[in-house]
Amino acid sequence: MSQQQDALEDLGSSGVLSALAWADASAYRRTMQDYDPDTGHDQGWIGTTAHKLFCDRLHRVFSTGKFAVESPAAASTGLDTVAAGLAPGEFRKMPIIVPGEVVWSDVNGSPGWRYREWRFLLASFVYGESDRILWSQKSPTKRRVASQPKPHGFVASQPSLFDDEPDSSLEAVLQAISEEGEDSEVTTLVVAHSVERELGIRELYLGRSRMNRGGGEAWYWKHDLLATDFGQPGKGTIPAPSDPRPGPSGVQDAPVRLRREVREGNDK
């Protein structure tokens, strides 16, 4: 079985992929609802806001960060806090992830979570340009992730003469990794997200980034999380808030699994 199949099977059966799709839809819905170019918002504001809200939603569904609980038994308490700030219906559709199954695992301050041997970090990109991301021009952390050993059996469809070109600054990063005693059993993936500003159309991928200094392939593999059916109910629509602010808000819904039933008044 390939690394891609292993990752998708593990993260799919655990509910992590469903959680990623739910969090992305919620984050971009609120971002595009609040987006107002007349007040000075631009593409940079969209990217920063969506990224922060994406992290917030993942903290909620994984019970990490300020939404952490002392034990799985305590997960049913504080539901009002988890639901606060979400659009109507979103909390009810939030996937169920047992607290402690997915843990916070940032890398040098880059937001990240870990499920078993899979860690995933967030990265934004220009809409429509996912296959042309130059990881060598990203942060040292993203370069570090793209420089992990290639998956077993990978064969590049478009080999580049420059992909293995030495990079002194990269060597320094890799040296720092070895000194930190990085867990060799962990494979770090990238959750890449983007939106088309005028139409509110999103892109969301999970994959293994690939160092491509010469402009070669940006991924060893990637999977479109918006083209995946994560199970029942999976096709519901998250109701939009009443009286939304002016501006584009047409962000499509993601397939999600039904969370627990909550008492009346908790579904905010």
C-alpha positions as a Python dict, from the first residue, in 0.01 Angstrom:
ca = {
    (1, 'M'): (0, 0, 0),
    (2, 'S'): (130, 349, -87),
    (3, 'Q'): (193, 623, 166),
    (4, 'Q'): (-102, 815, 25),
    (5, 'Q'): (-335, 519, 74),
    (6, 'D'): (-204, 464, 428),
    (7, 'A'): (-251, 828, 523),
    (8, 'L'): (-598, 860, 373),
    (9, 'E'): (-714, 536, 532),
    (10, 'D'): (-584, 626, 880),
    (11, 'L'): (-696, 988, 873),
    (12, 'G'): (-1024, 905, 705),
    (13, 'S'): (-1134, 630, 942),
    (14, 'S'): (-1040, 843, 1243),
    (15, 'G'): (-1253, 1137, 1127),
    (16, 'V'): (-957, 1369, 1077),
    (17, 'L'): (-1027, 1428, 707),
    (18, 'S'): (-1388, 1504, 785),
    (19, 'A'): (-1273, 1747, 1054),
    (20, 'L'): (-1040, 1924, 812),
    (21, 'A'): (-1319, 1971, 557),
    (22, 'W'): (-1560, 2097, 823),
    (23, 'A'): (-1309, 2341, 973),
    (24, 'D'): (-1210, 2480, 633),
    (25, 'A'): (-1573, 2538, 531),
    (26, 'S'): (-1654, 2709, 860),
    (27, 'A'): (-1343, 2928, 854),
    (28, 'Y'): (-1391, 3049, 498),
    (29, 'R'): (-1764, 3098, 543),
    (30, 'R'): (-1703, 3345, 824),
    (31, 'T'): (-1408, 3506, 648),
    (32, 'M'): (-1600, 3574, 328),
    (33, 'Q'): (-1904, 3686, 525),
    (34, 'D'): (-1692, 3952, 698),
    (35, 'Y'): (-1489, 4045, 390),
    (36, 'D'): (-1557, 4403, 285),
    (37, 'P'): (-1322, 4565, 31),
    (38, 'D'): (-1480, 4905, 97),
    (39, 'T'): (-1341, 4901, 449),
    (40, 'G'): (-991, 4816, 328),
    (41, 'H'): (-993, 4438, 330),
    (42, 'D'): (-775, 4276, 63),
    (43, 'Q'): (-640, 3934, -32),
    (44, 'G'): (-388, 3953, 250),
    (45, 'W'): (-668, 4011, 503),
    (46, 'I'): (-859, 3713, 363),
    (47, 'G'): (-555, 3486, 388),
    (48, 'T'): (-463, 3589, 741),
    (49, 'T'): (-820, 3577, 873),
    (50, 'A'): (-906, 3242, 715),
    (51, 'H'): (-582, 3089, 842),
    (52, 'K'): (-652, 3199, 1200),
    (53, 'L'): (-1013, 3082, 1186),
    (54, 'F'): (-905, 2749, 1035),
    (55, 'C'): (-677, 2697, 1336),
    (56, 'D'): (-957, 2797, 1571),
    (57, 'R'): (-1200, 2546, 1419),
    (58, 'L'): (-944, 2266, 1435),
    (59, 'H'): (-879, 2343, 1801),
    (60, 'R'): (-1254, 2309, 1861),
    (61, 'V'): (-1298, 1977, 1684),
    (62, 'F'): (-976, 1824, 1821),
    (63, 'S'): (-1023, 1963, 2175),
    (64, 'T'): (-684, 2133, 2172),
    (65, 'G'): (-565, 2484, 2248),
    (66, 'K'): (-814, 2683, 2454),
    (67, 'F'): (-1073, 2410, 2390),
    (68, 'A'): (-865, 2138, 2554),
    (69, 'V'): (-1031, 1920, 2819),
    (70, 'E'): (-877, 1729, 3106),
    (71, 'S'): (-1010, 1392, 2991),
    (72, 'P'): (-1241, 1240, 2726),
    (73, 'A'): (-1504, 1203, 2998),
    (74, 'A'): (-1511, 1582, 3033),
    (75, 'A'): (-1580, 1637, 2661),
    (76, 'S'): (-1953, 1676, 2713),
    (77, 'T'): (-1902, 1975, 2938),
    (78, 'G'): (-1846, 2324, 2804),
    (79, 'L'): (-2032, 2262, 2480),
    (80, 'D'): (-2156, 2621, 2481),
    (81, 'T'): (-1795, 2739, 2464),
    (82, 'V'): (-1717, 2512, 2170),
    (83, 'A'): (-2031, 2624, 1984),
    (84, 'A'): (-1989, 2997, 2053),
    (85, 'G'): (-1911, 3201, 1742),
    (86, 'L'): (-2009, 2933, 1493),
    (87, 'A'): (-2280, 2985, 1232),
    (88, 'P'): (-2621, 2829, 1299),
    (89, 'G'): (-2604, 2453, 1244),
    (90, 'E'): (-2226, 2429, 1227),
    (91, 'F'): (-2178, 2289, 1576),
    (92, 'R'): (-2440, 2019, 1515),
    (93, 'K'): (-2247, 1911, 1205),
    (94, 'M'): (-1903, 1922, 1364),
    (95, 'P'): (-1742, 1575, 1341),
    (96, 'I'): (-1694, 1376, 1661),
    (97, 'I'): (-1327, 1333, 1751),
    (98, 'V'): (-1247, 1182, 2090),
    (99, 'P'): (-1029, 1427, 2288),
    (100, 'G'): (-670, 1308, 2294),
    (101, 'E'): (-693, 1119, 1964),
    (102, 'V'): (-546, 1417, 1779),
    (103, 'V'): (-289, 1625, 1966),
    (104, 'W'): (-132, 1964, 1913),
    (105, 'S'): (203, 1923, 1736),
    (106, 'D'): (332, 2254, 1603),
    (107, 'V'): (673, 2290, 1436),
    (108, 'N'): (868, 2606, 1514),
    (109, 'G'): (542, 2789, 1580),
    (110, 'S'): (373, 2665, 1261),
    (111, 'P'): (28, 2532, 1363),
    (112, 'G'): (13, 2156, 1346),
    (113, 'W'): (-170, 1853, 1481),
    (114, 'R'): (-78, 1486, 1502),
    (115, 'Y'): (-274, 1161, 1475),
    (116, 'R'): (-55, 857, 1536),
    (117, 'E'): (238, 878, 1291),
    (118, 'W'): (78, 1152, 1081),
    (119, 'R'): (135, 1519, 1157),
    (120, 'F'): (-20, 1790, 941),
    (121, 'L'): (61, 2160, 911),
    (122, 'L'): (-147, 2432, 746),
    (123, 'A'): (-33, 2629, 443),
    (124, 'S'): (-218, 2883, 233),
    (125, 'F'): (-155, 2930, -139),
    (126, 'V'): (-277, 3134, -436),
    (127, 'Y'): (-600, 2990, -572),
    (128, 'G'): (-536, 2766, -873),
    (129, 'E'): (-162, 2749, -809),
    (130, 'S'): (-135, 2443, -583),
    (131, 'D'): (83, 2252, -830),
    (132, 'R'): (321, 2545, -869),
    (133, 'I'): (398, 2620, -505),
    (134, 'L'): (772, 2679, -468),
    (135, 'W'): (845, 2533, -125),
    (136, 'S'): (1203, 2656, -148),
    (137, 'Q'): (1066, 3010, -118),
    (138, 'K'): (851, 2932, 186),
    (139, 'S'): (946, 2948, 553),
    (140, 'P'): (1225, 2727, 691),
    (141, 'T'): (958, 2508, 848),
    (142, 'K'): (777, 2448, 518),
    (143, 'R'): (1110, 2386, 348),
    (144, 'R'): (1195, 2139, 622),
    (145, 'V'): (871, 1949, 562),
    (146, 'A'): (922, 1945, 185),
    (147, 'S'): (1271, 1802, 239),
    (148, 'Q'): (1159, 1485, 414),
    (149, 'P'): (1273, 1162, 245),
    (150, 'K'): (1056, 1080, -53),
    (151, 'P'): (786, 815, -9),
    (152, 'H'): (887, 459, -94),
    (153, 'G'): (829, 383, -459),
    (154, 'F'): (781, 743, -571),
    (155, 'V'): (873, 810, -933),
    (156, 'A'): (865, 1170, -1055),
    (157, 'S'): (662, 1226, -1371),
    (158, 'Q'): (858, 1542, -1449),
    (159, 'P'): (1213, 1508, -1312),
    (160, 'S'): (1404, 1833, -1265),
    (161, 'L'): (1780, 1877, -1283),
    (162, 'F'): (1756, 2127, -999),
    (163, 'D'): (1553, 1931, -742),
    (164, 'D'): (1861, 1790, -569),
    (165, 'E'): (2075, 2101, -601),
    (166, 'P'): (2257, 2172, -270),
    (167, 'D'): (2121, 2460, -68),
    (168, 'S'): (2341, 2585, 215),
    (169, 'S'): (2056, 2747, 405),
    (170, 'L'): (1849, 2430, 372),
    (171, 'E'): (2140, 2224, 500),
    (172, 'A'): (2141, 2445, 809),
    (173, 'V'): (1773, 2376, 862),
    (174, 'L'): (1822, 2000, 825),
    (175, 'Q'): (2113, 2013, 1067),
    (176, 'A'): (1890, 2188, 1320),
    (177, 'I'): (1633, 1913, 1273),
    (178, 'S'): (1884, 1642, 1356),
    (179, 'E'): (1997, 1830, 1663),
    (180, 'E'): (1637, 1858, 1783),
    (181, 'G'): (1602, 1479, 1778),
    (182, 'E'): (1298, 1478, 1549),
    (183, 'D'): (1081, 1169, 1584),
    (184, 'S'): (1173, 955, 1283),
    (185, 'E'): (838, 777, 1304),
    (186, 'V'): (644, 1095, 1220),
    (187, 'T'): (555, 1189, 865),
    (188, 'T'): (451, 1551, 826),
    (189, 'L'): (183, 1631, 571),
    (190, 'V'): (55, 1967, 450),
    (191, 'V'): (-305, 2086, 449),
    (192, 'A'): (-310, 2347, 173),
    (193, 'H'): (-607, 2584, 155),
    (194, 'S'): (-714, 2869, -69),
    (195, 'V'): (-1014, 3067, -192),
    (196, 'E'): (-1105, 3261, -506),
    (197, 'R'): (-1188, 3603, -369),
    (198, 'E'): (-1466, 3711, -605),
    (199, 'L'): (-1657, 3383, -624),
    (200, 'G'): (-1573, 3241, -282),
    (201, 'I'): (-1471, 2906, -436),
    (202, 'R'): (-1233, 2710, -217),
    (203, 'E'): (-954, 2460, -266),
    (204, 'L'): (-840, 2220, 6),
    (205, 'Y'): (-573, 1954, -31),
    (206, 'L'): (-389, 1713, 193),
    (207, 'G'): (-54, 1592, 66),
    (208, 'R'): (318, 1537, 93),
    (209, 'S'): (501, 1846, -22),
    (210, 'R'): (814, 1804, -234),
    (211, 'M'): (1114, 2036, -247),
    (212, 'N'): (1114, 2181, -599),
    (213, 'R'): (1379, 2450, -626),
    (214, 'G'): (1391, 2399, -1003),
    (215, 'G'): (1018, 2445, -1048),
    (216, 'G'): (938, 2075, -1064),
    (217, 'E'): (650, 1890, -901),
    (218, 'A'): (530, 2052, -579),
    (219, 'W'): (388, 1729, -436),
    (220, 'Y'): (478, 1366, -403),
    (221, 'W'): (103, 1321, -378),
    (222, 'K'): (-200, 1529, -286),
    (223, 'H'): (-566, 1455, -226),
    (224, 'D'): (-861, 1687, -292),
    (225, 'L'): (-1057, 1701, 34),
    (226, 'L'): (-1346, 1889, -127),
    (227, 'A'): (-1411, 1606, -372),
    (228, 'T'): (-1449, 1343, -100),
    (229, 'D'): (-1767, 1204, 54),
    (230, 'F'): (-1690, 1144, 420),
    (231, 'G'): (-2007, 952, 498),
    (232, 'Q'): (-2346, 1028, 645),
    (233, 'P'): (-2508, 1269, 643),
    (234, 'G'): (-2237, 1428, 430),
    (235, 'K'): (-2458, 1630, 198),
    (236, 'G'): (-2630, 1871, 429),
    (237, 'T'): (-2610, 2246, 399),
    (238, 'I'): (-2482, 2458, 683),
    (239, 'P'): (-2735, 2740, 725),
    (240, 'A'): (-2594, 3087, 667),
    (241, 'P'): (-2622, 3345, 947),
    (242, 'S'): (-2906, 3594, 922),
    (243, 'D'): (-2832, 3945, 798),
    (244, 'P'): (-2481, 3875, 663),
    (245, 'R'): (-2253, 4169, 595),
    (246, 'P'): (-2219, 4289, 235),
    (247, 'G'): (-1965, 4121, 14),
    (248, 'P'): (-1905, 3776, -137),
    (249, 'S'): (-2010, 3490, 87),
    (250, 'G'): (-2058, 3203, -156),
    (251, 'V'): (-1831, 2947, 7),
    (252, 'Q'): (-1942, 2593, -72),
    (253, 'D'): (-2016, 2350, 208),
    (254, 'A'): (-1794, 2055, 293),
    (255, 'P'): (-1917, 1703, 360),
    (256, 'V'): (-1931, 1647, 734),
    (257, 'R'): (-2044, 1383, 981),
    (258, 'L'): (-2312, 1446, 1241),
    (259, 'R'): (-2184, 1538, 1584),
    (260, 'R'): (-2366, 1447, 1904),
    (261, 'E'): (-2716, 1571, 1975),
    (262, 'V'): (-2705, 1880, 2195),
    (263, 'R'): (-2956, 2045, 2421),
    (264, 'E'): (-3172, 2322, 2277),
    (265, 'G'): (-2979, 2646, 2292),
    (266, 'N'): (-2634, 2489, 2251),
    (267, 'D'): (-2643, 2485, 1870),
    (268, 'K'): (-2530, 2838, 1800),
}
